[in-house]
């Protein structure tokens, strides 16, 4: 794949949104602009191998043949996975002996099957999906957490903001009906009855909110609110993670077999991802520009991608990752996840989360050089 020109440190150093549905702006939307969620094309250049240039394993100068490895993304290509694009552009996968393929997901491309089948070394999922799969017998471990805070928000217009969950009572909420358990959990955590909120099914589109058909919508912080902002619609977001909804998102899953028998490859992919996301954090604008340049046929809007990249930082980095390293999670957050998932009807054991690889990766400190 030809290298793209990107500025700043990236040049120098070189989801699970199945709950949400996939539509962007509906035909009744008052907003204009590029599609929010572009359709996944056929043969994009990302699917091609990274090449056969010589790579080195960490700590070794000997050239070697790169090992093909697939990272199964959870959704369509966008800056949501910007750190992975940066990692490939910078050669971080090759540095760890891997010839990487980044495979897009989407509404008809679930993450779990290719990971179970060994077609993907690692998949990007979410704690609720991984938990359900493990309960059904899937041999997964969560080995990293990119979104330290769940991206679900209640978005409202700036002229009638909703800033606390209880303020939804008596209001109309645009929401996919599959997300009723999320609303029920938030209601329980915050002392009100979810029946007091009038749910209006919608097609994951800001138009009902903008047009005054509903008072608020349930969505991701990084998509519909970003699209509204870029199109000049002032809005307010209430992050559900700040009101008890503790569910890890954009989690890295690997099978127990891969962890045991391909441990070096799994750790190599994680190292590359961590370095890519470190660079992403240092220059989100460059990561957005790289994303748009990489997928010219997807109609990605550069301003929207830049703002989305900035918003992702609020979810991905925390005092814990500053102390321990990107992707890290602790036992307290695991226990919060287990408790929250129980309210969603997902019974998952704390042992589903495994920090052993990250402990080894960050043995010398929280920043990889």
C-alpha positions as CSV (number, residue, x, y, z in Angstrom):
1,X,0.0,0.0,0.0
2,X,1.4,3.4,-0.9
3,X,2.2,5.6,1.9
4,X,0.1,8.7,2.5
5,X,1.4,12.1,3.4
6,X,0.5,12.9,7.0
7,X,1.9,15.7,9.1
8,X,3.2,15.9,12.6
9,X,4.4,13.1,14.9
10,X,2.5,10.4,13.0
11,X,4.6,11.1,9.9
12,X,7.7,11.1,12.0
13,X,6.8,8.1,14.0
14,X,5.5,6.2,11.4
15,X,-17.7,-0.1,16.9
16,X,-19.7,-2.5,18.8
17,X,-22.2,-0.6,17.5
18,X,-24.3,-3.6,16.6
19,X,-26.6,-2.3,19.3
20,X,-27.0,1.0,17.5
21,X,-28.0,0.0,14.0
22,X,-26.3,1.3,10.9
23,X,-28.2,4.1,9.2
24,X,-26.8,7.6,8.9
25,X,-29.1,10.6,8.1
26,X,-32.5,9.6,7.0
27,X,-34.3,11.2,4.1
28,X,-36.2,13.4,6.5
29,X,-33.0,14.8,8.1
30,X,-32.5,18.6,8.0
31,X,-28.8,18.1,8.2
32,X,-26.7,18.0,5.0
33,X,-23.2,16.7,4.5
34,X,-21.2,13.5,4.1
35,X,-22.6,10.2,5.3
36,X,-22.0,9.5,8.9
37,X,-21.6,5.8,8.5
38,X,-20.3,5.0,5.0
39,X,-21.1,1.7,3.4
40,X,-18.1,-0.7,3.4
41,X,-16.7,-1.1,-0.1
42,X,-15.4,-4.2,-1.7
43,X,-11.7,-4.2,-2.3
44,X,-10.3,-1.4,-0.3
45,X,-6.5,-1.0,0.0
46,X,-6.6,-1.8,3.7
47,X,-7.4,-5.5,2.9
48,X,-4.1,-5.9,1.1
49,X,-1.2,-7.3,3.1
50,X,1.2,-4.8,4.5
51,X,4.0,-6.2,2.3
52,X,6.9,-8.5,2.7
53,X,9.5,-6.0,3.8
54,X,11.8,-7.4,6.4
55,X,10.7,-6.9,10.0
56,X,12.3,-7.6,13.3
57,X,11.0,-9.0,16.5
58,X,11.4,-6.8,19.6
59,X,15.0,-6.9,20.7
60,X,16.2,-8.7,17.6
61,X,18.0,-7.2,14.6
62,X,17.7,-10.3,12.5
63,X,15.5,-10.0,9.4
64,X,12.6,-12.4,9.2
65,X,9.6,-13.3,7.1
66,X,6.6,-11.5,8.4
67,X,3.8,-13.6,9.8
68,X,0.3,-12.9,8.3
69,X,-2.1,-11.7,11.0
70,X,-5.6,-10.4,10.9
71,X,-7.2,-7.8,13.2
72,X,-11.0,-8.0,12.9
73,X,-12.4,-4.5,13.4
74,X,-15.9,-4.1,15.0
75,X,-17.3,-1.7,12.4
76,X,-16.8,0.1,9.1
77,X,-13.6,2.0,8.4
78,X,-13.4,5.4,10.0
79,X,-11.2,7.3,12.5
80,X,-12.7,5.1,15.2
81,X,-9.8,2.8,14.3
82,X,-7.3,5.6,13.5
83,X,-4.7,4.2,15.8
84,X,-4.6,0.9,13.9
85,X,-4.1,2.8,10.6
86,X,-1.3,4.8,12.2
87,X,0.3,1.6,13.4
88,X,0.4,0.1,10.0
89,X,1.5,3.3,8.3
90,X,4.4,3.6,10.8
91,X,5.4,0.0,10.4
92,X,4.7,-0.9,14.0
93,X,3.2,-4.3,13.1
94,X,6.1,-5.1,10.9
95,X,8.5,-4.2,13.7
96,X,6.7,-6.9,15.7
97,X,7.1,-9.5,12.9
98,X,3.5,-9.2,11.6
99,X,2.1,-8.7,8.1
100,X,-1.2,-7.2,9.1
101,X,-4.6,-7.2,7.6
102,X,-7.2,-4.8,9.1
103,X,-10.6,-6.3,8.2
104,X,-13.7,-4.0,8.6
105,X,-16.7,-5.1,10.4
106,X,-20.3,-3.8,10.0
107,X,-23.9,-4.8,10.6
108,X,-23.4,-8.1,8.7
109,X,-19.9,-8.8,9.8
110,X,-19.8,-9.9,13.5
111,X,-16.5,-10.1,15.2
112,X,-16.8,-13.3,17.1
113,X,-16.9,-16.0,14.3
114,X,-13.5,-15.1,12.6
115,X,-11.8,-15.0,16.0
116,X,-13.3,-18.3,17.1
117,X,-12.3,-19.9,13.7
118,X,-8.8,-18.6,13.9
119,X,-9.2,-16.4,10.9
120,X,-8.5,-13.3,13.1
121,X,-5.8,-13.3,15.8
122,X,-7.6,-10.5,17.7
123,X,-11.0,-9.0,17.3
124,X,-12.4,-5.7,18.6
125,X,-15.6,-6.3,20.4
126,X,-17.3,-5.0,23.6
127,X,-17.7,-6.4,27.1
128,X,-21.4,-7.2,26.6
129,X,-20.9,-9.1,23.3
130,X,-17.8,-10.9,24.5
131,X,-19.6,-11.7,27.8
132,X,-22.6,-13.2,25.9
133,X,-20.2,-15.2,23.7
134,X,-18.3,-16.6,26.6
135,X,-21.5,-17.5,28.4
136,X,-22.4,-19.5,25.2
137,X,-19.0,-21.3,25.3
138,X,-16.7,-19.1,23.3
139,X,-13.1,-19.4,24.5
140,X,-12.4,-15.7,24.7
141,X,-10.4,-13.5,27.0
142,X,-10.6,-9.7,27.0
143,X,-7.0,-8.7,26.8
144,X,-7.3,-4.9,26.3
145,X,-9.8,-2.1,26.6
146,X,-9.6,0.8,24.3
147,X,-12.7,2.7,25.4
148,X,-12.3,3.1,29.1
149,X,-15.7,4.8,29.2
150,X,-18.6,3.4,27.3
151,X,-19.5,5.8,24.4
152,X,-23.3,5.7,24.9
153,X,-24.8,9.1,25.5
154,X,-28.2,10.8,25.7
155,X,-27.9,13.7,23.2
156,X,-30.2,16.7,23.4
157,X,-30.4,20.2,21.8
158,X,-28.5,23.0,23.6
159,X,-31.8,25.0,23.9
160,X,-33.4,22.1,26.0
161,X,-30.5,20.2,27.5
162,X,-30.8,17.0,29.4
163,X,-27.8,16.7,31.8
164,X,-29.1,14.1,34.3
165,X,-30.9,10.8,33.7
166,X,-33.9,11.7,35.8
167,X,-34.6,14.6,33.4
168,X,-35.7,12.1,30.8
169,X,-38.9,11.3,32.7
170,X,-41.9,12.7,30.8
171,X,-39.7,13.3,27.7
172,X,-39.6,11.5,24.3
173,X,-36.4,9.5,23.8
174,X,-35.4,8.4,20.3
175,X,-33.9,5.0,20.8
176,X,-33.5,1.6,19.1
177,X,-35.8,-0.7,20.9
178,X,-33.0,-3.3,21.3
179,X,-31.5,-0.8,23.7
180,X,-34.4,-1.0,26.2
181,X,-32.2,-2.9,28.7
182,X,-29.7,0.0,28.7
183,X,-32.5,2.5,29.5
184,X,-33.8,0.1,32.2
185,X,-30.4,-0.1,33.8
186,X,-29.8,3.6,33.8
187,X,-33.2,4.1,35.4
188,X,-32.5,1.6,38.1
189,X,-29.0,3.1,38.8
190,X,-30.5,6.6,39.1
191,X,-33.7,6.1,40.9
192,X,-36.5,6.5,38.4
193,X,-38.9,4.3,36.4
194,X,-38.0,3.7,32.8
195,X,-41.7,3.5,32.0
196,X,-41.8,7.3,32.6
197,X,-39.7,7.8,29.5
198,X,-41.6,7.7,26.2
199,X,-39.5,5.7,23.8
200,X,-39.8,6.5,20.2
201,X,-38.1,4.0,17.9
202,X,-35.8,5.6,15.4
203,X,-33.3,4.7,12.7
204,X,-30.1,6.1,14.3
205,X,-30.6,9.5,12.7
206,X,-30.4,12.9,14.4
207,X,-33.4,14.3,12.3
208,X,-36.1,13.4,14.9
209,X,-34.2,15.4,17.5
210,X,-33.3,18.3,15.2
211,X,-36.9,18.5,13.9
212,X,-38.4,18.5,17.4
213,X,-40.1,15.0,17.2
214,X,-38.2,13.8,20.3
215,X,-36.5,15.5,23.2
216,X,-33.4,13.4,23.2
217,X,-31.7,10.5,21.5
218,X,-29.6,7.6,22.6
219,X,-26.4,7.3,20.5
220,X,-22.6,7.2,20.6
221,X,-20.7,10.3,21.7
222,X,-18.5,10.0,18.7
223,X,-21.0,9.9,15.9
224,X,-24.4,11.7,15.8
225,X,-23.4,14.5,18.2
226,X,-20.3,15.0,16.1
227,X,-22.3,15.1,12.9
228,X,-24.7,17.7,14.4
229,X,-21.9,19.9,15.7
230,X,-20.1,19.9,12.3
231,X,-23.4,20.8,10.7
232,X,-23.9,23.7,13.1
233,X,-26.5,22.2,15.4
234,X,-25.6,22.9,19.0
235,X,-26.1,19.9,21.2
236,X,-25.5,18.6,24.7
237,X,-24.4,15.1,25.6
238,X,-24.8,13.1,28.8
239,X,-22.4,10.2,29.0
240,X,-24.1,7.2,30.5
241,X,-20.8,5.9,31.9
242,X,-20.9,8.9,34.3
243,X,-24.2,7.7,35.7
244,X,-23.5,4.0,36.3
245,X,-23.4,2.4,32.9
246,X,-20.0,0.8,33.3
247,X,-19.5,-1.4,30.2
248,X,-16.1,-1.6,28.5
249,X,-16.2,-0.9,24.8
250,X,-13.8,-1.4,21.9
251,X,-12.3,-4.3,23.8
252,X,-9.6,-6.5,22.3
253,X,-10.5,-10.2,22.4
254,X,-8.4,-13.3,21.7
255,X,-9.0,-17.0,22.2
256,X,-7.3,-18.9,25.0
257,X,-5.6,-21.0,22.4
258,X,-4.1,-18.0,20.7
259,X,-3.0,-16.6,24.0
260,X,-1.3,-19.9,24.9
261,X,0.1,-20.9,21.5
262,X,0.6,-17.7,19.6
263,X,1.4,-15.5,22.6
264,X,4.3,-13.7,20.8
265,X,2.0,-12.7,17.9
266,X,-0.8,-11.6,20.2
267,X,1.6,-9.5,22.2
268,X,3.2,-8.1,19.0
269,X,-0.2,-7.0,17.7
270,X,-1.0,-5.4,21.1
271,X,2.4,-3.6,21.1
272,X,1.8,-2.2,17.6
273,X,-1.7,-1.1,18.5
274,X,-0.5,0.6,21.7
275,X,2.1,2.5,19.8
276,X,-0.3,3.5,17.1
277,X,-2.8,4.9,19.6
278,X,0.0,6.7,21.5
279,X,0.7,8.5,18.2
280,X,-3.0,9.1,17.6
281,X,-3.3,10.8,21.0
282,X,-0.4,13.0,20.2
283,X,-1.9,14.2,16.9
284,X,-5.5,13.4,16.3
285,X,-5.8,15.7,13.3
286,X,-3.0,13.8,11.5
287,X,-4.7,10.5,12.3
288,X,-8.0,11.9,10.8
289,X,-6.2,13.1,7.7
290,X,-4.6,9.7,7.3
291,X,-7.9,7.9,7.6
292,X,-9.6,10.1,5.0
293,X,-6.7,9.7,2.6
294,X,-6.6,6.0,3.1
295,X,-10.3,5.5,2.2
296,X,-11.1,8.0,-0.5
297,X,-14.1,6.1,-1.7
298,X,-16.0,6.1,1.6
299,X,-17.0,9.7,1.5
300,X,-15.5,10.5,5.0
301,X,-15.8,14.1,5.9
302,X,-12.5,15.4,7.2
303,X,-13.9,17.9,9.7
304,X,-16.2,15.2,11.1
305,X,-13.3,12.8,11.4
306,X,-11.2,15.3,13.1
307,X,-13.8,16.1,15.7
308,X,-14.6,12.4,16.2
309,X,-10.9,11.7,16.9
310,X,-10.8,14.5,19.5
311,X,-14.0,13.1,21.2
312,X,-12.5,9.6,21.3
313,X,-9.7,10.8,23.6
314,X,-12.3,11.5,26.3
315,X,-13.2,7.8,26.2
316,X,-9.9,6.1,25.6
317,X,-7.4,7.7,27.9
318,X,-7.7,8.1,31.7
319,X,-5.7,8.4,34.9
320,X,-5.4,4.6,34.8
321,X,-4.0,4.5,31.3
322,X,-1.6,7.3,32.2
323,X,-0.4,5.2,35.1
324,X,-0.5,1.7,33.6
325,X,-0.5,2.2,29.8
326,X,-3.0,2.3,27.0
327,X,-5.5,-0.6,26.9
328,X,-5.0,-1.3,30.6
329,X,-7.9,-2.1,32.9
330,X,-8.0,-2.8,36.6
331,X,-10.0,-5.2,38.9
332,X,-12.2,-2.4,40.1
333,X,-13.4,-1.7,36.5
334,X,-13.9,-5.4,35.9
335,X,-16.1,-5.6,38.9
336,X,-18.1,-2.6,37.7
337,X,-18.5,-4.3,34.4
338,X,-19.6,-7.6,35.9
339,X,-22.2,-5.8,38.0
340,X,-23.6,-3.6,35.1
341,X,-23.7,-6.5,32.7
342,X,-25.7,-8.5,35.3
343,X,-28.4,-5.7,35.0
344,X,-28.4,-6.3,31.3
345,X,-28.9,-10.0,31.7
346,X,-25.4,-10.9,30.8
347,X,-23.7,-13.2,33.4
348,X,-19.9,-13.0,33.0
349,X,-17.1,-14.0,35.3
350,X,-14.2,-11.6,36.2
351,X,-11.9,-14.2,34.8
352,X,-13.0,-13.2,31.3
353,X,-10.6,-10.3,31.6
354,X,-6.9,-11.0,31.5
355,X,-4.2,-8.4,32.1
356,X,-1.3,-10.8,31.9
357,X,-0.2,-9.7,28.4
358,X,-0.4,-6.0,29.2
359,X,1.5,-6.6,32.5
360,X,4.3,-8.0,30.5
361,X,4.1,-5.4,27.8
362,X,4.3,-2.5,30.3
363,X,6.8,-4.1,32.6
364,X,9.2,-1.2,31.9
365,X,6.6,1.6,32.2
366,X,3.3,2.9,30.7
367,X,4.7,4.3,27.4
368,X,6.2,2.2,24.7
369,X,9.1,3.6,22.8
